[in-house]
Amino acid sequence: MKIHAFLAAIALTCTASLALANHCPADMKAIDEAMSKQPSLAAADLDEAARLRAEGEAFHKAGKHKESMESLARARKILGI
């Protein structure tokens, strides 16, 4: 019985990781679209959003999806999306 619970926990963990991994590209696309519209933000804010977007992509490519989502969420907040 314990082995079934263990296997179920592993399956849920893998599913959650895949869900996060698939969400990162959508966030990056939304950030890119918002930045292409040249929002009226201070240059420092635009630079920070671009830095966080790049950081999020790097984390995504490294398989660090929690960190990626955090960086991308911060960029989205700056851009108001």
N, C-alpha and C positions, 0 to 999 in steps of 0.2 A: 504494500500500500504506500509506503514512503517513497518508493521509486517513482510511482505514478505522480505524486505531488511534485517531486523534484523535476520530472520531465515536463510537467505542466508549467512550472515556474520558468524553466529554460525557454519553452515555446513562447510564453508571454513576453519575456525579455527580448527575444529575437524579433517578435512582431512589433514591439514598441520601438526598437532601434530602426527597423525598416520604415516605420511610419515617420519618424523624425528625419531619416535620411531623405525620404521623398518630399518632405516639406521644405527642405533647405533650398532646392532649386526654384521653387515657386516664390519664396521670399526674395531670393536674389533677383529674379525677374521683376518682381514688383518694385524693388528698390531701383533697379536700372531704369524702369519706365518712369518712376517719379523723378529721378535725377535728370532724365533726358528732357523733361518739361521745364528745366531750369527754374526750380522753385525760388521764390524770393526769400532766401535765408542768408544769413551772414556767411561770408566765405569760410570762416572757421567751422561753422556748423556743417557746411557742405563737405569740407575736407574731412571732418570727423565721420560723417555718414559714409563717405567713400572708403575711408580707412576701415571702418567697422564692417562694411560689405566685403571688402577684400579679406579681412581677417576671418569672416564667416565662411567664405569660400575655401580658404586654406584649411580651416578646421573641418569643413565638410569633406574635403579631399583626403584628409588625414584620418577620417572615420570618427572624429570627435564631434558627434552630432549635437550633443547637449551644449557644448561650447559654441558651436556654429549657430544654433538657434538663439542663444543669448546675445551674441554679437549682432546677428541680423535683426533681432527684436529691438535692440538699442538704435540701430540705424533707421529702422522703420519709425520709431518714436520721434527721432530728430526730424524726419521728413513728414511726419504727421499722417502716416499710413498704417 
